[in-house]
Amino acid sequence: MEALPLWAQILILVALLIGSGFFSISEISMMAMNRYRLSHMVKEGRRSARRASALLDDTEGLLGTILIGNNIVNAALTAIVTSLAIRAFGNNDTVVLTATVVVAVLIILFCEIGPKVVGATYPEKVALPVSLPLTGLRRVMYPFVWLANHVVLAVLRMLGLSVGEGKGTALSREEFRSVVAESSTLVPSKHRSILLNLFDLENITVDDVMVPRQRIEAIDLDADEETWREQLRTCYHNKLPVFERQINRIVGILHVRQALTLLHRDSFTADDVREHLSQPYFVPSGTPVFTQLQFFQEHKQRFALVVDEYGELQGLVTLADIIEEFVGEITTTVPGRDGGPYWDDQGRTRVEGSGSLRELNRRLGVSFPLGGPKTLNGLLLETLEQMPDAPVSVRFGDVVVEVMQVEGRAIRSVTLHRVLSRGPGQSDPP
């Protein structure tokens, strides 16, 4: 080494520093590379992506190549710095110690921390270009890497450690959900919301999305003709359940458009209404929404009546109700209505006690618990454990629910008050 001129030794020193940094940045960038994005680039036919993928398929060989190369370079780096120090300051213990410290500082700052920070920050931009020289180095160093890996594997087996397990990169359901939730810079918010809602389809049932029995618009065959005419004239639904005497005795489904011809007659009877009925389609309460979506597809239906184990009508569910669970509101607003509750300037809104908790959460951005009752009335009764006989308020998270009207055995209407976050020095209003 001393036979080389000073400029050559300095040039070798710079080259070794670059080489050590190259191995460090290669290691961290290859390990930080997104495997799923890499797989996508491979399918697009990118040659550099195929090289990187091939290297990552043999992780032991890749790491062996990088570590052996890095250690050789660092050892040579120590030798040349020590040689330069001895040449300049003489051969003594102080000079050797100082040279060792200088080498350690150079390696830590310029060959480890710096390159690894860059590699971790821009893994794709670094990993793809470095895959070419790494592929060549792996072929050259294959015998040494093979020997080193087998020695290490033998030692690990002697220690009772299994190697090679857990290589699969398949994501669990919750991991995939986290990936989607954190992809704010890659996936538009609306698309991300739809994907996240799809994960919930298997966790919710038709009871969560159905129109409860109290809110079902239906035709009673025991009513008079004028009542039928009024319902048909003002109805905004395509289909209406038809019952006799009580809502639990559903006799059929009336297609409103087909039944409009009855309005042109001077008079019509219950038998005339029956002629336009189709068979009702019943589904059991508790059916998973995803399963019901498949049933709708198989039976060519878009409308189903939900019944409990005793055959009592619980509500009705439509294909649109299910689709709205993961794509948002798609139905047109009812004439004379504003399309649902919304917050006023004071952070208040009036809603019906029979309102669905899931619908309120979606429309108002609140967080009512969904593990128990399905309606706001049920949630209040479960919380209060009795029917309120006077105005009462209950707080759920950032929302205060004030009971406004109680009728019979149900809470008919409530007012929601949104509690705004307090700033520093602020307190709750009296």
Secondary structure, DSSP 8 states (H G I E B T S, - for coil): -TTS-HHHHHHHHHHHHHHHHHHHHHHHHHHHS-HHHHHHHHHTT-HHHHHHHHHHHTHHHHHHHHHHHHHHHHHHHHHHHHHHHHHHH-SSHHHHHHHHHHHHHHIIIIIIIHHHHHHHHSHHHHHHHHHHHHHHHHHHTHHHHHHHHHHHHHHHHHTT---STT------HHHHHHHHHT-TTTS-HHHHHHHHHHHTTTT-BHHHHSEEGGG---EETTS-HHHHHHHHHH---SEEEEESSSTT-EEEEEEHHHHGGGGGSS---HHHHHTTEE---EEETT-BHHHHHHHHHHHT-SEEEEE-TTS-EEEEEEHHHHHHHHH---S---TTS-SS----TTSEEEEETT-BHHHHHHHH------SS-SBHHHHHHHHHSS--SS--EEEETTEEEEEEEEETTEEEEEEEEE-----TT-----
